[in-house]
Amino acid sequence: MDQLDEVEDPELDISIVELGLVYDVRIEDRDDGKHAEIDMTLTSPGCPAAAEIMAATHRAALNTTGIDSVHVNLVWSPRWDPKIHASEDARMDMGIWD
């Protein structure tokens, strides 16, 4: 998660972890090394930075010590809601006070 926290949504300049876009990270031991499986979403299905965010997430996870392979799954359920998923700091940065 520390590595993924370095990945920002380029439109919001907020970490994907703080935004709550990373739903799950699983590490599996395989014959060819440790594999990371990441379930994440985007702020919207039409996100113009989708490819950039997904690639940066993949790179960040692969650059984690001990991780040999990565697969990033783009999921849409549950639907991302900043009031539920984003951290308090991220909500404040976005001007969401409730």
Residue frames as qw, qx, qy, qz and C-alpha x, y, z in Angstrom:
[[0.000, 0.886, 0.463, 0.000, 0.00, 0.00, 0.00],
 [0.335, -0.719, 0.102, 0.601, 2.93, 2.34, 0.62],
 [0.319, -0.080, 0.604, 0.725, 4.02, 2.02, -3.02],
 [0.099, 0.597, 0.710, 0.360, 0.46, 2.49, -4.27],
 [0.192, -0.839, -0.338, 0.380, 0.09, 5.58, -2.10],
 [0.298, -0.428, 0.320, 0.791, 2.64, 7.22, -4.42],
 [0.162, 0.326, 0.717, 0.594, 0.27, 6.90, -7.40],
 [0.151, 0.414, 0.321, -0.838, -1.90, 9.99, -7.84],
 [0.413, 0.699, 0.578, 0.083, -4.98, 10.69, -9.88],
 [0.425, 0.052, 0.183, 0.885, -3.45, 13.31, -12.21],
 [0.097, -0.640, -0.409, -0.643, -6.66, 15.32, -12.40],
 [0.553, -0.779, -0.233, -0.183, -7.11, 15.59, -8.64],
 [0.303, 0.596, -0.556, 0.493, -3.46, 15.36, -7.49],
 [0.643, -0.436, 0.428, -0.461, -4.57, 13.01, -4.72],
 [0.075, -0.313, 0.947, 0.017, -3.24, 9.52, -4.04],
 [0.607, -0.090, -0.624, -0.483, -5.34, 6.61, -5.30],
 [0.422, -0.193, -0.811, 0.356, -5.07, 5.13, -1.80],
 [0.029, 0.203, 0.400, -0.893, -6.36, 8.34, -0.17],
 [0.463, 0.061, -0.297, -0.833, -9.15, 8.49, -2.74],
 [0.641, -0.018, 0.661, -0.390, -10.13, 4.94, -1.76],
 [0.670, 0.474, -0.345, -0.456, -9.76, 3.64, -5.32],
 [0.340, 0.303, -0.888, 0.059, -7.80, 0.57, -4.18],
 [0.782, -0.316, -0.073, -0.531, -10.35, -1.94, -2.92],
 [0.922, -0.309, 0.231, -0.019, -8.14, -4.98, -2.30],
 [0.322, 0.692, -0.646, -0.013, -4.53, -6.17, -2.60],
 [0.952, -0.216, 0.199, -0.090, -3.73, -9.85, -2.40],
 [0.104, 0.688, -0.712, -0.095, -0.24, -11.36, -2.44],
 [0.980, 0.025, 0.083, -0.177, 0.08, -14.94, -3.65],
 [0.351, -0.542, 0.726, 0.238, 3.08, -17.25, -3.54],
 [0.863, 0.450, -0.023, -0.229, 3.51, -18.90, -6.92],
 [0.916, -0.018, 0.186, 0.355, 6.15, -21.17, -8.39],
 [0.555, 0.505, 0.096, 0.654, 7.65, -18.19, -10.23],
 [0.235, 0.131, -0.313, 0.911, 7.61, -15.83, -7.23],
 [0.053, 0.498, 0.609, -0.615, 5.24, -13.52, -5.41],
 [0.060, 0.429, 0.595, 0.677, 2.26, -12.23, -7.36],
 [0.100, 0.295, 0.408, -0.858, 0.20, -9.15, -6.44],
 [0.004, 0.525, 0.751, 0.400, -3.45, -9.06, -7.43],
 [0.018, -0.221, -0.270, 0.937, -4.98, -5.58, -7.09],
 [0.068, 0.672, 0.709, 0.202, -8.68, -4.74, -7.30],
 [0.132, -0.361, -0.139, 0.913, -9.26, -1.07, -7.92],
 [0.305, 0.763, 0.567, 0.059, -11.73, 1.32, -9.47],
 [0.297, 0.222, 0.139, 0.918, -11.65, 4.79, -10.95],
 [0.116, 0.275, 0.371, -0.879, -13.50, 7.95, -10.01],
 [0.640, 0.454, 0.174, -0.596, -15.76, 7.45, -13.05],
 [0.817, 0.217, 0.513, 0.151, -16.11, 4.98, -15.94],
 [0.556, 0.778, 0.141, 0.258, -15.15, 7.74, -18.39],
 [0.480, -0.779, 0.173, 0.365, -12.03, 8.80, -16.50],
 [0.582, 0.792, -0.187, 0.006, -9.68, 10.32, -19.12],
 [0.007, -0.721, 0.674, -0.162, -6.64, 9.33, -17.06],
 [0.943, -0.156, 0.165, -0.244, -7.67, 5.67, -16.73],
 [0.889, 0.339, -0.205, 0.229, -4.78, 4.20, -18.76],
 [0.237, 0.660, -0.444, 0.558, -2.24, 6.40, -16.98],
 [0.559, -0.517, 0.403, -0.507, -3.54, 5.51, -13.50],
 [0.990, -0.028, 0.074, -0.120, -3.70, 1.79, -14.27],
 [0.752, 0.468, -0.297, 0.355, -0.15, 1.77, -15.70],
 [0.002, 0.656, -0.470, 0.590, 1.22, 3.75, -12.75],
 [0.779, -0.386, 0.290, -0.399, -0.50, 1.36, -10.32],
 [0.980, 0.166, -0.079, 0.077, 1.03, -1.64, -12.10],
 [0.516, 0.587, -0.381, 0.494, 4.52, -0.05, -12.06],
 [0.302, -0.640, 0.419, -0.569, 4.28, 0.93, -8.40],
 [0.908, -0.256, 0.216, -0.252, 3.25, -2.56, -7.34],
 [0.916, 0.309, -0.135, 0.216, 5.93, -4.19, -9.50],
 [0.313, 0.658, -0.401, 0.555, 8.54, -1.90, -7.94],
 [0.666, -0.607, 0.233, -0.367, 7.67, -3.23, -4.50],
 [0.035, 0.515, -0.849, 0.110, 10.48, -5.32, -3.05],
 [0.342, -0.049, 0.913, -0.215, 9.66, -9.01, -3.28],
 [0.658, 0.506, 0.368, -0.418, 6.88, -8.69, -5.86],
 [0.387, -0.186, 0.732, 0.529, 7.63, -10.52, -9.10],
 [0.002, 0.314, 0.705, 0.636, 4.38, -10.08, -11.03],
 [0.191, 0.306, 0.407, -0.839, 1.27, -7.91, -10.85],
 [0.000, -0.436, -0.743, -0.507, -2.24, -7.94, -12.23],
 [0.146, 0.170, 0.295, -0.929, -4.50, -4.91, -11.79],
 [0.040, 0.485, 0.855, 0.180, -8.22, -5.68, -11.97],
 [0.165, -0.098, -0.022, -0.981, -10.48, -2.76, -12.80],
 [0.108, -0.435, -0.888, 0.101, -13.75, -3.26, -10.93],
 [0.168, -0.383, -0.196, -0.887, -16.92, -1.17, -10.79],
 [0.693, -0.544, -0.306, -0.361, -18.58, -2.72, -7.78],
 [0.023, 0.792, 0.531, -0.299, -18.99, -1.24, -5.36],
 [0.332, 0.793, 0.193, 0.473, -19.39, 2.04, -7.21],
 [0.476, -0.012, -0.301, 0.826, -16.84, 4.56, -5.95],
 [0.221, -0.880, -0.320, -0.271, -18.31, 7.23, -3.70],
 [0.353, 0.480, -0.397, 0.698, -15.90, 9.78, -2.22],
 [0.489, -0.566, 0.193, -0.635, -18.12, 10.22, 0.84],
 [0.954, -0.255, 0.059, -0.148, -17.67, 6.52, 1.61],
 [0.936, 0.145, -0.036, 0.318, -14.30, 5.52, 0.16],
 [0.405, 0.660, -0.217, 0.595, -12.05, 8.60, 0.30],
 [0.519, -0.248, -0.511, 0.639, -10.07, 9.49, 3.40],
 [0.143, -0.869, -0.359, 0.309, -11.03, 12.56, 5.41],
 [0.287, -0.555, 0.278, 0.730, -8.00, 14.43, 4.04],
 [0.210, 0.136, 0.719, 0.649, -8.92, 13.56, 0.44],
 [0.002, 0.744, 0.662, 0.092, -12.52, 14.68, 1.01],
 [0.212, -0.821, -0.122, 0.516, -11.27, 17.98, 2.39],
 [0.287, -0.312, 0.500, 0.755, -8.95, 18.43, -0.60],
 [0.088, 0.335, 0.764, 0.544, -11.94, 17.87, -2.90],
 [0.231, -0.153, 0.062, -0.959, -14.16, 20.23, -0.91],
 [0.625, -0.341, -0.619, -0.332, -16.48, 17.52, 0.38],
 [0.119, -0.424, 0.526, -0.727, -17.41, 18.39, 3.94],
 [0.801, -0.230, 0.086, -0.546, -20.20, 15.92, 4.72]]
